[in-house]
């Protein structure tokens, strides 16, 4: 049990490894692009970009496997229900493998639909298809890892997921250099590296399970794993998270699509500025993940006073990070932008929209923290409803009612209002809930 005086240290113990894990993700993408960027033909960069978009969308849609597993595991862990902790791992992993097999079976229609939507030259599209048909074989490992990431976090252990992520990225980067620089491969070498690295990560996750959690490895009858009441609860929680995630992806895709429709310059400016939101999200998500584990554990212990205290501490840390980030952006956004681009026209055009980037840590932090808390106590319906209202009744009206007056400012304003509305609505729903 986490003592009230130890909550801050518990939050940092979980948040810091998750922040490190988050930061390793863009590093791998940069290496992929750098290797392709040093080849003679730029089509390889395009192939990696298109192929990565497909998998980012597909795998993000299945991120409910991690979040749902994390929340349910942390509650069972808090309740000291060892049997349920074990069953959740088995149930989640079984669902992950079933979904991965479905992706493998449906890989041809998935790529067909993807390349109808995505636009690229014939050569780029051909290479991107080759990339897709290799990388799709990593699906069982990737979705299986979602289960393990969520389960380990639910058992209050963020160091194992961090170690797994580091192993994956080190192997992936090493193989990238071997296949591309050593063997003369191109985009197919990057895809193959990813497949091998993902399975290496899954093996690492299993090794940790065998070495540190052997007592949780149990044989269950299939009827126990798919027991009707629990499997319905599992899919209900995960369906709500799935809807929430899809709406978030659609909102962000709308932002990019509208940016492209305004002009090529605005698309470039918004893409560059949006990187600062991603940078902030790596830190905010670290504390959200800590919220999943600690809020779920307190809820599983039926210790509502500890749950409320944990939530308060999470928001103190979250707001502190948000304020510091906004100050850093206010002071250093211009030199930060010069790191991303040397195009003076883009730098001048971007300055007009700096205010929105400075504000977004403040308008979005509550949504990040509440997401973590809601996942932990498995109140996924509230997350879903907040997302529906914020995207359909806040984001879209805010943009369409003002775009004629403010243009790109309307898009950024709508995004800030969307994030703020999510945080406010989840707070309102929490106050009305029976959790407190």
N, C-alpha and C positions, 0 to 999 in steps of 0.2 A: 504494500500500500504506500502511495506517495504521501508523505507528510506535508501539511500546508506550508511549512517553512522551507521545504525542498522543491517546491513547484518550479521556481525559476531555473534551478539547475536541471530539473527533469526536462523542462522545455528546451533548454539549450542542448542537452544531451541528445535529444531527438532532432532538433531543428538543424544544428550545424552539419551533421552527416548528410541530411537531406539536401541542404544547400550545396554542399560539395558535389553530391550526386547530380543535381540539376545543372551545375556549371559544366560538368563533363560532357553533357549532351551536345551543346553547340560546338565544342572543341572538335569533336569527330566530324561534324559537318564542314567545318572550316578546312580540315585536312583533306577531306574528299574533294572539295572544290579546288583547293590549292594544287593537288596532284593533277586533276583534270585541266586546271588552268595553265599548267606547264606543258601540256601536249600541244601539238601544232594546230590542230583543228578545234575551234570552239564548240563544235557540235557535242562534244563529250560533256561539257558543262551543262548544256541544255538537257542532255539525256539524263544526267544525274538529278537535275532540278525537277524534271517532269516525273521521273520515277519516284523520287522522294516525296513529292506531293501526294501521290496515290497512297503510299504506305503511311504517311503522316495522318491522312484523313481516315483510312481504314483502321489503323491501330488506335488512334485517338478515340474512335467510336467505341472501341472495346476497353477503354480505360476504366470502365465500371468494374471490370474484374479486379483491378487493384483496389479501388475505393471501397467497393462492397465487401471484399474480403477483409480489408483493414478494419472497417467499422465493426463487423460481426465478430471478428477474432478478438479485438480489443475488449469488447463487452464480455465475451466468454472468458477471456483472460482475467478480467476484473472480478468476475463471478467465481473464479477458480474452478471452472468447469473444464477439466482437462479433456474429458471425452468429447465435448462440443468443439474445443479448439482443434482437436484431431480431425473430427468429421468435417469441419469447415474447410480445412486444407484439402481433404480428399474430394469434397463436393466441388469446390472451386476449380481444382486442377482438372477434374473430369469434364466440367463445363468448358474450360479453356481449351482442352484438347479436342473436344467435340466441335467447337467453333473454328479451331484451326483446320481441322479436317474439312469442314464445310468450305473454308476459304480455298483450300487446295483443290477441292472438287469443282468449285465455281470459278477457278482462276481465269478461264477463257472469257466467260461473260463479264467478269470484273474488269479485265483489261480492255475488252471491247468497249464497255460503257465509259471507262476512264478516258480513253483516247478519242471518244466522240466529244467529250466535254473539254478536254485539254487541247490546246492548239500548239502545233509545232511543225517544223518542216518535215518532209518525208524522211530525211536522213536522221534527224533528231528523234522522231517518233519510232523509227525502226530500232535505234539503239536503246531507247527507253523501254521498248517492249522486251528486248533481250535482257535488260537490267531487271525488269519486272519478273520475267519467267524464272530467273535465277533466285532473286531475293524472296519470292513468295514461299520458297521452301523453308524459310526461317520461321514461318508462322507458328508451328507448334512450340518452338523454343520461346519466341517472343511473347505469345499469350500465356504460356506456362510460367514465364518469368513475372508477368503481371500478378499471377496468383502468389508467387513466393514473395515479391516485393510487399504486397498488401499483408500477407500473413506474418512475415517477420516484423513489419511495422506494428501490426496488431499485438504482437508479443512484446512490444516496447523495445524493439531492437532495430535501430536505424543504421548501425555500423555494418551489419551483414549486407543489406541492400547497397550501401556505399561501396563496399569491397567488391561486390558482384559487378557493379557499374564500372568500377575502375578496371577490373579484369577484362570485361568486355571491350572497353575502349582501348586499352593497351594492346590487346590481341588484334582488334580491328585495325588500328593504326599501323601496327607492325606488319600485318598481312597486306594492307594497302600498299605500303612501300615495297614489299617483296613482290607482289603480283604486278604492280604497275611499273615500278622502277627496275625491278630485277628480271621479271619474266616478260615485260613488254606488253602486258595486258592493258586494256582501257577501262571503260565503264563496267564491263563484265567482271573485271578483277575486283572493283569496289563492291559489287553486289555479292560476289563469292566470299569476300572478306567478312561482310556483314553476316552472312549465313553461318560461317564457321564460328565467328565471335559470339553470336547469339546462343548457339549450342554449347559453346564453352562456358558461357554464363549460366546456362541451365544446369550443366554438370557441377559448376561451382556451388550453385544453390542447393543441389542435392547432397553435395559433400558436407556443407554446413548442417544440413538437416540430419545427416547420419552421425556427425560428430558432436553436435551440441543439442539436438532435439530428438535423439533416438527414441526416447520414451513416448514421443508423440506419433511414432510410426506404428500404426495398428492396422490389422486386417478388419475390414468392415464388409458386411453383406451389402450387395448393391441396393437392397431394399432400405437399408439404413441411410445410405448416402442420398438416395432419392426419395426419402420419407416425405409424404405428400405435404404436410404442414410446413416443414422447413424448406422444401424446395420451392414451394409457392412464395414463401417469405423471401428467399434468396432471389428469385426472379423478379418479384415485385420491387424490391429495393434496387436491383440492378437495372430494371426497366426505367424507373424514375431517373436514375443517374444517366442512363443512356439518352433519354429525351433531353435532359439538361445539357449533356455534352454536345449533342447534335445541334441544338439551338445556339450554343456558344460558338461552335465551328461555323455555322451558317452566318451568324452575326459578324464574325471576323472576316469571313469570305465576302460578305456584302460590303464591308469596309474597303477591302482590296479591290473588289470589282467596280465599285463606284469611283474609287480613286483613279482606276484605269480609264474610266469613261470621261473623267474631267479633262485629263491631258497626260501625256507621257511624263511631263515634268512633275506634276502633282503625284503621280504614281510613284516616281522615284523618291520624291520628298517624303511622302507618307510612309513608304517602305523603310527608309532610313530612320525616320523618327520613331517608327513603331518598334524598332530594335530596343529602344530605351524602356518601353513597356515590358518587353520580354526580359530584359536584364533585371528590372524590379521584380518581375514574377518569380525569378529563380530564388530570390530571398524570401518573398512573401509566401511562396509555396512551402518553403522549409518550415515555417511556423504553422502553416495550415496542416501539414503532415503531422507535426507534433500535436496539433489539436485533435486530429483523428485518433491517435493512440491514447492520449491522456484523457480526453473527454469520454471516449468509449470505455476506457478502463474504469473511470469514476462512475459512469452510468451503470456499468456492469456490476460494480460494487454496491449500487443503490445509494451512493454517497452524494446526495444532491448538493450539499454545502461545499464539498470538495469540487464538484463539477462547476458550480458557479464561481468559486475562487479561481479555478483553472482557466475558465473563460475570461475572467477579468485580467489575469496575468498575461494571457495570450494577446489580448487587445492592447495592453500596455506595450508589450514587445512589438506588436504589429504597427501601432501608431508611431512608435519611436523610429522604426525602420523607415516608415513612409515619410515622416517629417525630414529625417536625415537625407533620404534619397531626393526629395523635392528641393532641399537646400543645395545638394550637390549638383542637381540639374540646373538650378537657377544660377549658380556660380560658374559651372563648367560645361554647360551644354554646347557652347560654340566650339571650344577646343575638342570636346568629345566628337562632335560632328566632323571635324577636320581629320580625325582618325579614320572615319568611315568613308569619306570622299574628299577628293581634291578639286572637284568641279565647283568653281566659284559661283556659277549661276544657281546651282542647287543649294549651296550654302546660303546665298542671299535669300532665295525663295523660302527656305525652311525657317528662317528667323521669325517670319510672320506667325508661325504656328507653335513657337516655343512654349507659350503660356499653357497650352493644353497638355504638353508633355510634362511640364512642371507640376501641373495639377493632378495628373492621373494617378500617382502613388497615393495621394490623399483621398481621391474619389473611389479608388478600387480596393484599398486595404481591407475594409470591413467585409467585402464579398469574399476575399480570400480566406480570412479567418473564420467567417461563418460557414463557408464550405467545409472546412476541416472539422468544425464542431458538429455540423449536421451529419457528415459522413460517420463520425465517431459514434453518435447516438442513433444512427440509422434512421433519421427522420428525412428520408430522401424525398418524400412528397413535398415538403416545404421548399427544398432546393429546386425541385422541378417547377413548382408554381411560381416561385420568385423569378425564375428564368423566363417562363412564359410571359408573365406580366411585363418584365423589364425589356424583353426583346420586341414583343409585339405591340405593347401599349406605351412604351417609353421611347425606345431607340428609334423605331421606324417613324412614329409621328414627329419626334424631335427633329429628325433629318428632313422629312418631306415638307413639313410646315415652314421650314426656315431656309431651305437650300437656295431658293430664288434670291434671298437677301444676302446670305453670308457665304454661299459656295462651300469651299472646303472647310471653312470654320464650322459650318453646320455639321459636317461629318464628325469632326473631332469633338464638338460639343455633345452630339448624340452619343458618342462612345463614352464620354465621361459621365453623362447622365445615366446611361445604361448600367455602368459599373456601380455608381452610387445607389441607383434604385434597387439593385440586387441586394446590396448590403442593408439598406433601410428596410426592405420588405422582409428579409430573413430575420432582422431584429424584431419587427412587429409580430411576425409569426411565432418567433421564439417566446415573446412575452405572452402570447395568447395560448401557448401550448401547455400541456400537462407535465412537461419535463421538469420545470422548476419546482 
